[in-house]
């Protein structure tokens, strides 16, 4: 019998803040604040999305913005993070790096610095209550001015010893050149943070190369389109740059048509380290363990290979050494069970 993937210790390196919310929590908070939710967010089924064109991406972002609008107090933030941590524990995650752009929450939480401090306080509290290690990646928005990204990078460095471990760049990679954000990433790297921009999702291999060349990325959010370029695959493998591959997200956004089209095998067999991620479970309908199930069912990953995927997620994380050792030992135990 196949082993239970929810019992496989693993790290989750690609989860967005609002997108981690439970659907029931969204409904409750919307009712509390009188926020009208479109049918796409109330039907109980993942919305039909296709973000491979501008209109589709706009719809995805609009749904995300509506969902974010129900987070209006420190208590709401604490609830979201605690519940997200509880879901992670159920899926076997022992380490979570959650990504957030604090500018999106600042207007309702008293400003940029108070917003980040509220988020970090919620993360520390949820970690104590659930036992999972949690850290934060501060992410800039590719569609906004690069000067804002520099401000966020300085803020992220300021809170490096308070739970921030990395700096990211999210939103539609077809808008805004990676090199426009090079100064922000230099600030983050010089401050000791991991550079983990998005690339290789909606755009092809060139966007991954830009993240490497222009931002000196130590990890790539998504990166799945690198499978289309053998030389790029070899480069990622040689440098052991972890790609945070999110299969359910790729399918929901129309990057690939069928589960078996996601090139997990191509990346894995090329030696590119992978960290499976759920991206935005609220909108895509599945959490972390389901990504491992997809690898098993659609790509015939044996349990030994699933265990190696879990190891790669741990090695690609910013988890402390003792957490890494505990998770890696747990993976071996899972295989021996």
C-alpha positions in Angstrom: 0.0 0.0 0.0 1.2 3.5 -0.8 2.2 5.5 2.3 0.1 8.5 3.4 1.6 11.6 2.0 0.0 13.7 4.7 2.3 11.9 7.1 5.5 12.7 5.1 7.5 15.5 6.8 8.1 18.3 4.4 8.7 22.0 4.0 6.3 24.4 2.3 8.1 27.2 0.5 5.4 28.7 -1.8 2.3 29.9 0.0 0.8 33.3 -0.3 -0.7 35.1 2.6 -4.4 35.7 1.7 -4.4 32.7 -0.6 -3.8 30.5 2.5 -7.1 31.4 4.0 -9.8 28.7 4.6 -12.9 29.2 2.5 -15.1 29.1 5.6 -13.1 31.9 7.2 -13.5 34.0 4.1 -17.2 33.6 4.2 -17.4 34.4 8.0 -15.2 37.5 7.7 -17.1 38.7 4.6 -20.3 38.4 6.5 -18.8 40.2 9.6 -17.7 43.2 7.5 -20.5 43.3 5.0 -18.2 42.4 2.0 -20.1 41.1 -1.0 -18.3 38.1 -2.5 -18.8 37.1 -6.1 -20.1 33.6 -6.8 -16.6 32.5 -7.8 -15.7 32.8 -4.1 -18.8 31.4 -2.5 -19.7 28.3 -4.7 -17.6 25.9 -2.6 -15.6 25.0 -5.8 -12.4 26.5 -7.0 -13.2 29.4 -9.5 -12.6 28.7 -13.2 -9.5 30.7 -14.0 -7.2 31.1 -17.0 -4.5 33.6 -16.5 -2.5 33.0 -19.6 -4.0 36.2 -21.1 -4.3 39.7 -19.5 -8.0 39.5 -18.9 -7.7 36.1 -17.1 -4.9 37.4 -14.9 -6.9 40.5 -14.1 -9.8 38.3 -13.0 -7.5 36.2 -10.8 -6.0 39.3 -9.2 -9.5 40.8 -8.7 -10.7 37.8 -6.8 -7.5 37.8 -4.7 -8.0 41.5 -3.9 -11.6 40.9 -2.8 -10.6 38.1 -0.5 -7.8 40.2 1.0 -10.3 43.0 1.8 -11.9 40.9 4.6 -8.6 41.0 6.6 -9.1 44.2 8.6 -7.7 43.8 12.1 -4.9 42.2 14.0 -7.3 39.5 15.1 -8.2 38.6 11.5 -4.5 38.3 10.7 -3.9 36.1 13.7 -6.8 33.9 12.8 -5.6 33.5 9.2 -2.0 32.5 10.2 -3.1 30.2 13.0 -5.6 28.4 10.7 -3.0 28.2 7.9 -0.5 26.7 10.4 -3.1 24.1 11.5 -3.7 23.1 7.8 0.1 22.8 7.3 0.4 20.5 10.3 -2.4 18.3 8.9 -0.5 18.0 5.6 2.7 17.0 7.2 4.5 20.3 6.9 7.1 21.0 9.6 8.3 24.3 8.2 6.4 27.0 6.4 7.7 30.1 4.6 4.7 32.3 3.9 4.9 35.2 1.4 3.3 38.5 2.0 3.4 42.1 0.5 2.7 44.2 3.7 1.8 47.2 1.6 -1.5 45.5 0.7 -2.5 45.3 4.3 -1.0 48.5 5.6 -4.1 50.8 4.9 -6.2 48.9 7.4 -3.5 48.0 9.9 -2.1 51.4 10.7 0.7 51.6 8.2 3.5 49.6 6.6 5.6 48.9 9.7 2.6 48.1 12.0 1.2 45.8 9.3 4.5 43.8 9.1 4.8 43.7 12.9 1.2 42.4 13.3 2.0 39.7 10.7 5.2 38.7 12.4 3.5 38.6 15.8 0.8 36.4 14.4 3.4 34.1 12.8 5.3 33.8 16.1 2.1 33.0 18.0 0.9 30.4 15.5 4.3 28.7 15.6 4.1 28.4 19.4 0.5 27.2 19.3 0.9 24.6 16.6 4.5 23.5 16.8 5.3 24.2 13.1 8.2 26.5 12.3 7.1 29.5 10.3 9.1 32.3 8.6 8.1 35.2 6.3 9.2 36.2 2.8 8.5 39.9 2.2 7.4 40.2 -1.5 7.4 43.3 -3.7 4.8 43.6 -6.5 6.2 43.5 -10.0 3.5 45.8 -11.3 4.4 48.6 -8.9 7.3 51.1 -9.0 10.8 49.7 -8.2 11.3 52.4 -5.5 8.5 50.7 -3.5 10.4 47.4 -3.8 13.5 49.1 -2.4 11.5 50.4 0.6 10.2 46.9 1.2 13.7 45.4 0.9 15.0 47.7 3.6 12.0 46.9 5.8 12.6 43.2 5.3 16.2 43.5 6.3 15.3 45.5 9.3 13.2 42.5 10.5 15.6 39.8 9.6 16.1 38.8 13.2 12.3 38.8 13.8 11.1 36.2 11.4 11.8 37.5 7.9 14.1 35.2 5.9 13.7 36.2 2.3 12.7 38.8 -0.3 10.4 38.0 -3.2 8.9 39.5 -6.3 5.4 38.4 -7.3 2.5 39.2 -9.6 2.4 38.9 -13.4 6.0 38.4 -14.6 4.9 39.6 -18.1 4.8 43.1 -16.6 7.9 44.8 -15.2 11.4 43.7 -16.1 13.4 41.8 -13.5 16.3 44.1 -13.9 14.2 47.0 -12.8 14.2 45.5 -9.3 17.9 44.7 -9.1 18.7 47.4 -6.6 15.9 46.1 -4.2 17.3 42.6 -4.4 20.8 43.8 -3.8 19.6 45.5 -0.6 17.9 42.3 0.5 20.9 40.0 -0.4 23.4 42.4 1.3 21.2 42.3 4.3 21.4 38.5 4.5 18.1 37.6 3.0 17.3 34.9 0.5 16.4 36.2 -3.0 13.4 34.3 -4.2 11.6 36.0 -7.0 8.8 34.5 -9.1 9.7 33.5 -12.7 9.0 30.9 -15.3 5.2 30.6 -14.8 3.3 32.8 -17.2 6.4 33.7 -19.1 8.9 31.2 -20.5 12.5 30.2 -19.7 13.8 33.7 -20.3 12.0 35.0 -17.1 13.9 32.4 -15.1 17.2 33.4 -16.6 16.4 37.0 -15.8 15.8 36.1 -12.2 19.2 34.4 -12.1 21.2 37.0 -14.1 19.6 40.2 -12.9 18.4 39.4 -9.3 21.0 36.7 -8.4 18.1 34.5 -7.2 18.9 31.8 -4.7 15.5 30.2 -5.2 12.8 30.6 -7.9 9.1 30.9 -7.3 7.6 28.5 -9.8 10.4 28.1 -12.4 8.5 25.3 -14.1 8.9 26.7 -17.6 12.6 26.2 -17.3 11.8 22.7 -18.5 11.6 24.1 -22.0 15.3 24.9 -22.1 17.9 22.2 -21.5 20.8 24.6 -20.9 18.8 26.4 -18.3 17.9 23.1 -16.6 21.6 22.2 -16.5 22.4 25.6 -15.0 19.7 25.3 -12.3 20.9 21.8 -11.5 24.5 22.8 -11.3 23.8 25.7 -9.0 21.2 23.7 -7.1 18.6 26.4 -7.4 15.4 25.2 -5.9 12.2 25.8 -8.0 9.0 26.1 -6.0 6.7 24.1 -8.4 3.0 24.5 -7.7 1.2 21.9 -9.9 -2.4 22.7 -9.0 -1.8 26.4 -9.5 -0.3 25.8 -12.9 -3.4 23.8 -13.9 -5.9 26.3 -12.5 -4.2 29.3 -14.3 -4.0 27.5 -17.6 -0.2 27.2 -17.7 -0.8 23.5 -18.4 -3.9 21.7 -19.5 -3.6 18.4 -17.7 -1.9 17.2 -14.5 0.5 15.0 -16.6 1.5 18.0 -18.6 3.2 19.7 -15.6 6.9 18.8 -16.3 7.7 17.5 -12.8 9.6 14.5 -14.3 11.6 16.7 -16.6 12.8 19.0 -13.8 13.4 16.1 -11.3 15.4 13.9 -13.7 17.5 16.9 -14.8 18.6 17.3 -11.2 16.8 20.5 -10.5 15.9 20.7 -6.7 12.1 21.0 -6.3 9.8 22.2 -3.5 6.2 21.5 -4.2 3.9 24.3 -3.2 0.2 25.1 -3.0 0.5 28.8 -4.0 -3.1 29.9 -3.2 -5.2 27.1 -1.8 -8.2 29.5 -1.4 -8.4 29.9 -5.1 -6.9 26.7 -6.4 -8.7 24.3 -4.1 -5.9 22.1 -2.8 -3.2 22.3 -0.2 0.3 20.9 0.1 -0.2 17.2 0.5 -2.4 17.2 -2.6 0.6 18.3 -4.7 2.5 15.2 -3.6 -0.6 13.1 -4.4 -0.6 14.6 -7.9 3.1 13.7 -8.3 2.3 10.2 -7.4 -0.9 9.8 -9.5 -0.1 11.8 -12.6 3.7 11.3 -12.8 4.2 7.9 -11.2 6.5 9.1 -8.4 7.3 6.2 -6.2 7.4 6.7 -2.4 11.2 6.9 -2.5 10.9 9.7 -5.0 8.3 11.5 -3.0 10.6 11.3 0.0 13.3 12.8 -2.1 11.0 15.7 -3.1 10.3 16.3 0.6 14.1 16.3 1.3 14.6 18.8 -1.5 12.0 21.1 0.0 13.7 20.9 3.4 17.2 21.6 1.9 15.8 24.5 -0.1 14.3 26.1 2.9 15.7 28.7 5.3 14.8 26.5 8.3 17.3 26.3 11.2 19.7 23.4 11.2 17.9 21.6 14.0 14.6 21.8 12.2 16.2 20.5 9.0 17.7 17.5 10.8 14.4 16.7 12.5 12.5 16.8 9.2 15.1 14.8 7.3 15.1 12.1 10.0 11.3 12.1 9.9 11.4 11.5 6.1 13.6 8.5 6.6 11.2 7.2 9.2 8.3 7.6 6.8 10.0 5.5 4.3 10.8 2.8 6.9 7.2 2.7 8.0 
